[in-house]
Amino acid sequence: MVLYILWNFAGFIMVRLDKRRARRNEWRIRERTFFLWALVFGAVGILLGMYVFRHKTRHRSFVIGMPIICIFNLVCGYLLWFF
C-alpha cells in the first residue's frame, strides 16, 4: 500500500514538473511516459495532478484515457488483493 501511494505521488509530481517545463518552454515529458506510468498503477496520481495543476485537461486522450486507466487499475488491484 505504501508503494502504491508513493508511486501515485511520483506521478502527481511528474505532472507538476511537466506543467512547469511547459511554461518555461523547456524539455517536456512525453505523453507516452504519462500513460505508461498510469498503466503501472499510477493513474490516480496523474489524474489528480491533471486537475490540480490544470495540465493536459484539453487533451481528449488524457481526459478520457486516464479515468479509464484508473478504473482498470482499481479492478486489477482488487483482483490482485482478493484472488
Secondary structure, 3 states (H helix, E strand, C coil): CHHHHHHHHHHHHHHHHHHHHHHCCCCCCCHHHHHHHHHHHHHHHHHHHHHHCCCCCCCHHHHHHHHHHHHHHHHHHHHHHHC
